[in-house]
Amino acid sequence: MTPSDSPGRALHWGEVLGLPDRLIFGQGPIAVVRMYQGHPGEAADLARPLAETFWPLRAMLAWFCAAAKTDLTRLGTLVADVRGNGLR
């Protein structure tokens, strides 16, 4: 197994075993890699299901959307739950 293989294998075994956090360990790293490779739109597509299931990851989705210049009107609502009252 190579390091680039790991996220795909994690997602596969998570699906086989029925683990609820399988997307974080499978799609999460792939989304971040795609972002750093200059594909923020693709990263946002990968992160969207993560943000729906794990609300703290909405900040990551907001980062991808801002970089892709998509869903700019929704950025505030994506991070509203994450930031709380202290961050403005």
VENRADA-V48580 format. One record per pair of residues at least 12 apart in sequence whose ideal C-beta (glycine too) atoms are under 8 Angstrom apart, sorted by the first residue. I is the first residue (numbers start at 1). J is the second residue. If there is no record, write none. Layout:
BEGIN
I,J / I,J
END
This chain:
BEGIN
6,29 / 7,25 / 7,26 / 7,27 / 7,28 / 7,29 / 7,30 / 8,26 / 8,30 / 10,22 / 10,25 / 10,26 / 11,23 / 11,25 / 11,26 / 11,27 / 12,26 / 14,26 / 20,53 / 21,54 / 23,49 / 23,50 / 23,53 / 23,54 / 24,50 / 24,54 / 24,57 / 27,46 / 27,47 / 27,49 / 27,50 / 28,47 / 28,50 / 28,57 / 28,60 / 30,46 / 31,43 / 31,44 / 31,46 / 31,47 / 31,50 / 31,60 / 31,64 / 32,60 / 34,46 / 35,63 / 35,64 / 35,67 / 40,64 / 40,65 / 40,67 / 40,68 / 41,64 / 41,68 / 41,70 / 43,64 / 43,67 / 43,68 / 44,61 / 44,64 / 44,65 / 44,68 / 44,70 / 44,71 / 47,60 / 47,61 / 47,64 / 48,61 / 51,78 / 55,81 / 55,82 / 56,82 / 58,78 / 58,79 / 58,81 / 58,82 / 59,78 / 59,79 / 59,82 / 59,83 / 61,78 / 62,75 / 62,78 / 62,79 / 65,78
END
